Amino acid sequence: MTYAHLLEIASQWAAILTAVVAGSAYGRYLFERRQKRLRLERHLKNQKAGSKGGDHGQRSIVDLMAALGMTEAEIMDAAFRSLCIKRTVALVPMGAPPRMDLEYSAQSSN
């Protein structure tokens, strides 16, 4: 075997290994996104089931960040990909920025 032949074999293995690593990293990324969405849905569903009075299980992004330990971007990504999370804008006092609330809704029309 010549040196050129060994280099060719090594390059072929490197290409195969790169594809395997990239595919597994993408699969893990998709799995983690799905797990975060399911965690958000499960939390909102439990909050809605345990809500009393005028509370309909609506939670603000900040409340969800504290409860789930996720960033705002992760919560928003999960909420917008979910088919069963309803997004509403809450009424706030004059001069305050608008607030988005998330609520579990099995029959969401988003």
Secondary structure as GFF3:
##gff-version 3
##sequence-region A 1 110
A	DSSP	alpha_helix	3	49	.	.	.	ID=ss1
A	DSSP	beta_strand	59	60	.	.	.	ID=ss2
A	DSSP	alpha_helix	61	68	.	.	.	ID=ss3
A	DSSP	alpha_helix	72	81	.	.	.	ID=ss4
A	DSSP	beta_strand	85	90	.	.	.	ID=ss5
A	DSSP	beta_strand	99	104	.	.	.	ID=ss6
###
